[in-house]
Amino acid sequence: MSGIGAGQDSFYEYLLKSGILFNDSEMIRMFNESLVSIRQRLCKTFDDMNCICSEANQHPIYWNTNMFTGDLVNSWVDSLQSAWPGILALAGELRDAKCQHQLHLTIWRQFGLPPERFNLLLNMSELAFYPLRPEFAESTYHLYRATKDPLYHRIGAMIVNNLDRYARAKCGFATIHSVEDMSHEDRMESFFLSETLKYLYLLFDESHPLNVYEEDYLFTTQAHILPITRLRELANTLPNSPFKTVQFPNQTLLVCS
């Protein structure tokens, strides 16, 4: 299955971020080729228009397709796909990033907290649990940094308020067993602390060094902090840099044939 959600999202993220971190033009080329293929083969609105927001205000959908035929496999989006707007924002694709963010915002507003999978055609959750994932907060943060639009502060406040309302437990914040009734499970994933809360904190702290010097830092897919200048300096001290991408001439990276 080809898509941009679970099992595939980090690949595209690291193509772009590796290119930025190590100034690697080959990685950037592969990301750009992937983006073209994704838009050609996965992205359609409900009325089969181009991969842009339509005049009828329809959001383009990145569907899950058969990687060999391009046929639609299912009609759901998963919560990991909400990282895609942040990746697009980092790539400078702000129009598409805003559209994708609005799509996932609609799901948040419908339930209060998002289900793991949401069926767009049936307008219902397919997997109703929510393990306090960070991806929507992450994209909200990156879109605010890219645009400085106070809308994203308001969305961040909604995220904080809904987490406090529905997920707060005696000793922390609980995984939501079902967003249909907001029942809890007796666990809190570590990424809630290392990612979800980190992005929400940084969203509202303009004076934090990671924001003041934001052009010199990248976040890994698990929100670990990478200092760009320092890592480039270290790479340049090595006789044979392990970060140089092997060149593969005359090859095209395809999402599906």
C-alpha positions in Angstrom: 0.0 0.0 0.0 1.3 3.5 -0.9 0.4 6.4 1.3 1.8 9.1 3.6 0.6 7.7 6.9 1.7 4.9 9.2 4.8 3.0 8.0 5.7 5.5 5.4 5.5 9.1 6.8 9.0 9.1 8.3 10.7 8.0 5.0 9.5 11.2 3.3 10.3 13.3 6.4 13.9 12.0 6.5 14.5 12.5 2.8 13.8 16.2 3.3 15.4 16.6 6.7 18.6 14.7 5.6 18.9 17.0 2.6 18.6 20.0 4.8 20.8 18.7 7.7 23.7 17.6 5.5 23.2 20.0 2.6 22.7 16.9 0.4 21.2 17.8 -3.0 20.6 14.2 -3.9 18.3 13.7 -0.8 16.5 16.9 -1.8 16.1 15.7 -5.3 14.6 12.4 -4.1 12.2 14.2 -1.9 11.1 16.5 -4.7 10.6 13.6 -7.1 8.6 11.8 -4.4 6.4 14.8 -3.8 5.6 15.0 -7.5 4.7 11.3 -7.6 2.6 11.5 -4.5 0.6 14.4 -5.9 0.1 12.7 -9.2 -0.9 9.3 -7.9 -2.3 9.7 -4.4 -3.8 13.1 -4.1 -7.4 13.9 -5.3 -10.4 15.8 -4.0 -13.7 14.1 -3.7 -14.8 15.4 -7.1 -11.5 14.2 -8.7 -10.1 17.6 -9.2 -6.4 18.4 -9.1 -4.3 18.2 -6.0 -5.2 21.7 -4.8 -7.9 23.3 -2.6 -10.9 23.7 -4.9 -13.1 26.7 -5.3 -15.8 24.7 -3.5 -13.4 24.6 -0.5 -12.8 20.9 -0.9 -9.6 19.7 0.7 -7.4 17.4 -1.4 -7.0 14.0 0.1 -3.9 11.8 0.0 -5.5 8.4 -0.4 -4.0 5.0 0.3 -3.5 3.2 -3.0 -2.1 -0.1 -4.4 1.5 0.5 -5.1 1.5 -1.5 -8.3 -1.8 -0.5 -9.9 -2.6 2.9 -8.3 -6.1 1.7 -7.4 -7.7 3.0 -4.2 -7.1 0.5 -1.3 -9.3 2.1 1.4 -10.9 5.5 2.2 -9.4 6.3 5.6 -6.8 8.6 6.8 -4.8 7.8 9.9 -3.6 10.2 12.6 0.0 9.8 11.5 -0.9 11.6 8.3 -1.3 14.8 10.3 2.5 15.1 10.3 2.3 15.7 6.5 1.3 19.4 6.8 4.5 20.0 8.9 6.7 18.3 6.3 5.1 20.4 3.6 5.6 23.6 5.6 9.3 22.7 6.0 9.5 22.2 2.2 7.9 25.6 1.6 4.7 24.1 0.3 2.5 26.3 2.5 -0.8 26.3 0.5 -0.9 22.5 0.5 0.3 22.4 4.1 -2.6 24.7 5.2 -5.2 22.6 3.3 -4.0 19.4 4.8 -3.9 20.9 8.3 -7.5 22.1 7.9 -8.5 18.5 7.0 -7.2 17.1 10.2 -8.5 20.0 12.2 -12.0 19.1 11.0 -11.5 15.6 12.4 -10.3 17.0 15.7 -13.3 19.3 16.0 -15.7 16.5 15.2 -14.5 14.3 18.0 -12.6 16.5 20.4 -9.5 14.2 20.0 -8.8 12.3 16.8 -9.3 8.6 16.2 -6.4 6.6 15.0 -8.3 6.1 11.7 -11.1 8.1 10.2 -13.1 6.9 7.2 -13.6 10.0 5.0 -16.3 8.4 2.8 -18.4 7.1 5.7 -17.6 10.0 8.0 -16.9 7.8 11.0 -13.9 6.4 13.0 -12.5 3.0 12.0 -10.1 2.8 14.9 -11.3 4.9 17.7 -8.4 5.0 20.1 -6.1 8.0 20.5 -2.7 7.3 22.2 -1.9 11.1 22.7 0.0 11.3 19.4 2.0 14.4 18.6 1.7 14.8 14.8 -1.1 17.3 14.7 0.5 19.5 17.4 3.8 19.1 15.5 2.3 20.4 12.2 0.5 23.2 14.1 3.8 24.3 15.5 5.6 24.2 12.1 2.8 26.1 10.4 2.9 28.8 13.1 6.7 29.2 12.7 6.3 29.4 8.9 3.4 31.9 8.9 3.1 33.5 12.3 -0.6 33.3 11.8 -2.3 33.6 15.3 -4.8 31.0 14.0 -2.3 28.3 14.9 -2.0 29.7 18.5 -5.8 29.3 18.8 -5.6 25.8 17.4 -2.8 25.0 19.8 -5.0 26.3 22.7 -7.8 23.9 21.5 -5.4 21.0 21.6 -4.2 21.8 25.1 -7.8 22.4 26.4 -9.1 19.1 24.8 -6.2 17.1 26.2 -6.9 18.6 29.6 -10.6 18.0 29.3 -10.6 14.4 27.9 -7.2 12.8 28.7 -6.1 14.1 32.1 -5.9 11.4 34.7 -4.8 11.2 38.3 -1.2 10.6 37.6 -0.8 12.2 34.1 -2.6 11.9 30.8 -4.2 8.7 29.7 -4.4 7.1 26.3 -8.0 7.4 25.0 -9.5 3.9 24.5 -12.3 5.4 22.3 -12.9 8.9 21.2 -16.6 8.0 20.9 -17.0 8.0 24.7 -13.5 9.3 25.8 -12.9 6.2 27.9 -9.3 5.8 29.2 -6.6 3.1 29.2 -4.1 2.8 32.0 -1.1 4.0 30.1 0.6 7.1 28.8 3.0 6.8 25.9 6.5 8.3 26.3 6.1 10.3 23.1 3.4 12.3 24.8 6.1 13.9 26.9 8.9 13.9 24.4 6.9 15.1 21.4 3.3 16.2 22.0 4.0 18.5 25.0 7.3 19.7 23.5 5.7 21.0 20.4 2.9 22.6 22.3 5.3 24.3 24.7 7.4 25.6 21.9 4.3 26.8 20.0 3.7 29.4 22.8 7.2 30.3 23.8 8.5 32.8 21.2 11.7 33.5 23.2 12.9 29.9 23.5 16.3 29.4 21.8 14.9 26.7 19.5 12.6 29.4 18.1 15.0 32.4 18.2 17.7 30.3 16.3 15.3 28.1 14.5 17.2 28.1 11.2 20.0 26.2 12.9 17.9 23.3 14.3 15.9 20.4 13.0 13.8 17.9 14.9 14.0 14.2 14.2 10.7 12.3 13.7 10.8 11.7 17.5 11.4 15.4 18.2 15.1 15.0 19.2 17.0 18.2 18.5 19.7 18.3 15.8 22.0 21.3 15.6 22.6 21.8 11.9 25.8 23.8 11.9 27.5 21.7 14.5 26.7 18.4 12.8 27.9 19.8 9.4 31.2 20.8 11.1 31.6 17.3 12.6 30.9 15.7 9.2 33.5 17.8 7.5 36.2 16.6 9.9 35.8 13.0 8.7 38.0 11.8 5.9 35.1 10.0 4.3 31.8 11.4 5.2 29.1 8.8 6.0 26.5 11.3 5.1 27.1 11.6 1.4 24.3 10.0 -0.6 25.4 7.5 -3.2 24.5 8.7 -6.7 22.2 6.6 -8.8 22.0 8.2 -12.2 19.0 7.7 -14.5 16.8 6.4 -11.7 13.4 7.9 -10.8 11.9 7.4 -7.4 8.2 6.3 -7.8 5.5 6.0 -5.3 3.6 3.5 -7.4 4.0 2.3 -11.0 
